[in-house]
Amino acid sequence: MSKTAEERVRGLALWKGAIDIKPLTGGVSNASFTVKDDTGTYVARVGQDYPAHHVFRERELHVTRAAFEAGLSPELIYSEPGVMVVRHIKARTYTESDVRANSVRCVEIVKRCHRELGKRMTGPGSIFWVFHVLRDYANTLKLANHRHVPNLPRWLEICEKLEAAQVPLPIVFGHHDLLPTNFMDDGKRLWLIDWEYGAFGTAMFDLANIAANNSFGRTEEQVLLETYFGKRADEAVWRSFDAMKTASALRESMWGMISELYLNAPGVDYVAYAEEYRDRFENMLAGYEFKYGKL
């Protein structure tokens, strides 16, 4: 009989003395726990490779180490296949409203990621290009005869046009999963956690991902772009951003659809998650077409 996630964590050899273990809620793909032993408090996470999501734990370990060296993320203490243990930080997990209220700070830590992390990476390089992810997700859904197969041709046609709207930007190392829960505030500084999708890519995705995942308004988006680029965005940058924001919402929706097939995190309703972000996608697409014309 296979061990449960909690049993695996309890059985790790690194603990000293008696341990106090408590489950963490809020994750949508992994099982996480806080663990306190005689040496301190830690966060242990159990999760396997998810090829359908392009998630590979060996790569994530390299990124997590580099993120700690760059001062962005807590220290990796221990790892074995399927398990990662990092040092616990006393910090508040952000909500969407927290990200909006602290958008400059959030952009600044993401900019540090783009500037510093790639120089510290070891091992094979990986790339995240949302339009490839969307096409691959569509292929996976088609092979599984998912209920949204009839929508795939439209989504892929839209995807192609959104991709064509992108402006050339330097390659950076990005986070690519900027949900509010991946920002943490200890009262003095921000931390950026959860590097499953960390890879080389375009800064525009991280910027659009922040806006799409945290319900930014236009004024907040203007601050976001000006903070990152250090100047007012021109029309081409705005169009690229709006296109990427729409693609980001579609990717999050299709992530939920793929997760229906392959993930089973306790208490997570992947169908509802997919539908929430499909609504965001349709709203963003309508706004994009209002500004730039019918796709």
N, C-alpha and C positions, 0 to 999 in steps of 0.2 A: 504494500500500500504506500502510495506517495505521501510525503509529508506536506502538511499545510504550510502556508507562508509563515505563520507565526512559529510553528515548530522548527522550521528551518532557521529562523532568526534566533530562537532560544538556544539552538544547538551549536551556534558559532563558537569557535574555540577562542576567540579574542576576549571574551568577557572575563572580568575579574570579580570574584565574589558573587553574591546574590544579585539578581537583576530584577528591575521593575520595567515591564514592557507594556506599552499602551498603543493601540492602533491609531493611525492618523487618518482622518477622513478628508475627502475632497479630491483625491486622485481619480483619474478617469481611465487609467490603463495599468497601474501597478498597485501592489499592496505595500504600505509603508507603516513604520512603527517608530515611536520614540523608545529608546532603551537607556536606562540609567544603571550603571554598575559602580564599582568602587573607584573607578578612575574618572568618571564624568558622565555626560549625557550625549547621546548620539541619535542619529536618524538612520534606520536600516530600511532598505527598499528591496523588494523582491520583484523581479520582472525578467522575462525571457526575451530572446530576439523576436521581433515581429516583422518578418520580411515584407509582408503586404503593406506595412507602413514605412518601410525602409529604415527600420530601427534595429541597430546592431549594438549590443552591449559593449563589445570590445572597443568600438569607436567612441561610445559614450564615456568610457573610462578615460581614454586619452584626452577627451575634451574637458572632463571634470577636473583632471589634474592640471591642465593648462589654465582653466578658469580660476582655480585656487592660486596658482602662481601669478596670475594677472590681478589678483585681489578682488575678483568679482564674486566668488562663490566659496562656500565652506570647504574645509580640508577633507579630502578623501582619506579615510583611515584604513579601510579594509575592503577587499573585493574577492569574490570567487564567482564562478559561473552562475549567473542569475541573481546574485546578491551584491549590493553595494552599501557600505556604511560610511557616513560622513559625520563630521563633528556638528553637534546641535548648536544653533544660534538662537538666542532669545530675541525674537523679532516677530513683528505683526505681518501676517499675510495680507496682501492688498486685495481689495475688491475693485470692480470697474470704476466706481466713483473715486477711490483712492488714486488710481492711475491717472484719471482725468485731473484731479486736484494737484497731482505731483508730476505732471507731464514733462516738465523741463528736467527734473531729476531722473525720470525714467529714460528719457531720450539720452541724457548724458551718460548713464551707465551702459546703454546699448552702444553708444558711440565709442566708449572705451573698449567694449567687446570687439567692435569692428577694427579698432586701431591696434589692439594689443594681442588678441588671442591667437591670430594666425601665426604670429612670430614664435609662439610657444608650443605649437602643435607638433606632435611626433606621430609616426606611423603613416599609413597611406592617407592621402587626401580624399575627402568626399565632397560632393557638391549637392546643394539643394536648389532646384529650379522648379518653382511651383507649377509651371505649365507642364513639365515632364511628370510631376507627381499626379496632376489631374488626369493626364492621359493614361497613366499607369493604373490609377484608381478606376477609371472608366473601364479599362480592359478587365480588371479583377471583378468588377460588378457584373460585367457582361458574361464572363465565364461562370459566375455563380447564379446567373439568371435572377438577379436582384429585382425587386419590384420597381426600381427607378430606371431600369434599362430603357424604357421608351423615352426618357428625358435625356439620355446620353448624347444623341446626335446634336441636339440644340446646345447643350452645355459645352461640347467640344468645339462647336463652331464659334461660340462666344469666346471660349478660351483662346482660340487662335487669333481672334481680333484684339483681345486684351493684351496678348503677348506682343503683337505688332506695335502696340502703343508704347512699349518700354523705351526709355532713353538709355544710352550707354552710360554705365557707371563703373568705377574701379571694382575689382573683385575684393570682397572683404570676407572675414569669417563671421557668420551670423548665428543667432540663436534660433530663430524660425518657429518659435512656439510661445509668443509673448501674451499668453493668457494672464489675467491679473494675478492669479495665484503663484506665478513664477517670479513676482517681485516681492521682496520682503524688506521691512523697515525696522531697524533695531533702535530707532530714536536718534541715531547719529548719522547713519548712512544707509544706503540701499544695498541689497544683495540680489543677485540674479541666479536662479536655480533651475534645475531640470534641463539637461543638455541632450536629450534623446535625438533632437533634430539638428544639433549643432553641426555646421558644415560651411564650406566656402560658398558664396553666392553674391547676391546683390543687396546693397543696403536698402533699396526701395521696398523689398519684401518685409523686413523687420519694421520699417516705419509704417507701412500700410497695415501690417499685422497688429501693431499696437492700436491703431485707429479702429480697425474692424472688430477687434476682440473687446474693445473697451468703450464702444458707443461714443466716439468723439464727434463733436459738432465741428462746423467749418472753422470757427475761430480757434478752437483747440488744435485742429489740423494745421492751421497756418502757423501757430506757435511751434508745433512739432517740427515742421519743415524748416522754419527759420532757425530754430535752435540747432538742428542737425547740420544744415548747409551754411549757416552763418550769413544768410542773405535771403531776400524775398524770392520765392519760387516763381519761375516764369511759367508761361502757358504749357510748354512741353513737359516740364516737371510735374505740374498739377495734373495733366492728363495721364502721365505715366503713373503717378500716385493713385489717382482715382481708379485706373484700370487694375492696378495691383491690389488695391483694397477690395475690389469686387472679386478678383481671383482668390484672395485670401479667405473671404467668407465662403466661397464655393468649396475651397479646399477643406475648410473646417467642417462643412456640411458633409462632404464626401468622406472625410475622416470618420465621422459618426456612422455612415453607412457601411464602410469597411469594418469598423469595430463591431457592428452587429454580428458580423460573420466570424470574427477571430478573437475578440476580447470578451472578458466576463468579470470585470471589476465589480465587487459587491456594491449594490445600491445604485449603480449607474444605468440610466435609461438612455441607451445609445440612439434609439429611434427618436425620442424627444429632442436629444442634443442635435441630431442631424436636421430635424425640422426647424428648430430655432435658428440655426445658421442658414438654412435654406431661405427662410424668411428674410434674414439680413442680406443674403446674396441678392434676392429679387429686389429688395428696396434699394440697395446700392447700384444694381444694374439699371433700375429705373432712373435714378439720379444721374448716372453716367450718361445714359442715352438722352436725357433732358439737356445736359450740358453740351454733349459732343455729337449727337445725332444717333439714329437707330443703327444698331449693329446688325 
